[in-house]
């Protein structure tokens, strides 16, 4: 029993909490802004590095403030300061998505990483984002 508890705790620390992706629209389909390809996803949506775990990005902090729930306020917030609301980036521009439902659109950006990465307004916002060194744009 103790080993199982320790194992689960380590999994949560190392890999974050992947079930949170089910609590936001298109949470399992958020594009990885580091490689610019829509077929690559950023698994740790609320974190500074793709696998999750460790420091949270601003979307992760805002999601925590919202009680780890998709709320109208969280949807209407532009956590990453790129000019698009979290809802627009996650395919819920009208903020009508409910957990378990189908979002009205596809995820078109990352709500916690200012895009495009090379934009001068994004450099400061993204200072803690951990892109693999050979793919950052």
N, C-alpha and C positions, 0 to 999 in steps of 0.2 A: 504494500500500500504506500509506504513512504517513498519508494523508488518511483512509483507512478506519479506521485504528487510532485516530486523534484523534477521529473522528466517534463511534465506539463508546464511547470514554471519556467524551465529552461527554454522550451519551445516558444512560449509567449515572449520571453525576453529577447531571444535571438531573432525570431521571425515576426515579431509584433502580433497583432490581433487581426488575422485575415478575415474573420467574420464581420468586421466593421465594414468591409467592402459591400456587404449586402444591405447596409443601412443608408447608403447613398445611391442615387440613380447612376446606372452604368459603372458601379464601383469596381467591377471586374473587367472593365474595358477602357480604363483611363489611359490615354496614349502616353508613352514615354517621351518627354520633350527633349531628352538628351540625344536621341538618335534620329528624330524627325520622321519616324515611320509609324503609321497608324496601326500596323499589325503588331507592334511591340507595346506591352503594357507596363505601367508603373504600379507594381503590386502594393507598395507601402504608401498609399495616396496621402496620408496625413504625416508623412515623414520626409526628412531631408535626403534619404537614400532610397533607391528603388526597392530593395527587398523589404523595407520597413524596419522597425526597431530603432532605438536611439532617439535622437532629437526630433521633435515635431516641427513641421513647417507651419506657416501661419494658418493654413486651412485646418491642419490637425489641431492647433490650439483653439481655433474657432469652433470646430466640431466638438471638442471637449467642453467648451463653454456652453454649447447648445445641448449638453447632456448626452452626447453621442447619438443625437437624433437629427434627421433631416427636417429642419424647420423652415418656415417661410423666410425668417430673418437670415438664416444661414444661406439659403438659396439666393437671396437678394444681395448678399455681401460679395464684394470683390476681394477675397482674401489675399490674392497674390498681386493686387494693384496693377493688373495689365489691361484694365478697361473693360473686362467682361465679367459678369457676375458668376458666382459658383454654379448657379443653375444653367446659365448659358453654356458654360464649359462642360457640364455634365449631362447635357441633353434634356434639361428641364427648365426651359426659359420662362415658363409661366408659373413655376413653383407649385405644380399640382401633383407631382409624383408622390405616391405612398409606398411604403415598404412592401415588397412582394409584387408590385405592379410593374408595368412596362413604361419606361420613360418615353416622352413624346419624340425624342430624337436621339441620335448617337452622341457619345462624348466626343467633343472636338478639341479639347484642351485639358490642361491639368489645373485644378483650382488652387493648388498650393505652390505652383512654380510659374513665375512671370514668364510669358512667352511673347515674342521669340527670345531665346536666351541671349542673343547677341544685341538686342535692343538696349540702348544706353539706360533707359529707365528701369530695366530689369537687372542690371549688373548688381546694384546694391541690394535689391530685394532678394536676389538669389545667392547672396554671398555664402550661405551655408549649405546650399544644395550640392550633393555629391554625385556628379556625373562621372562615369569612367573617363579617364583623361583622353582617350582617343576618339570619343564620340561627341563631346560637348560642342555646341554650336553657338 
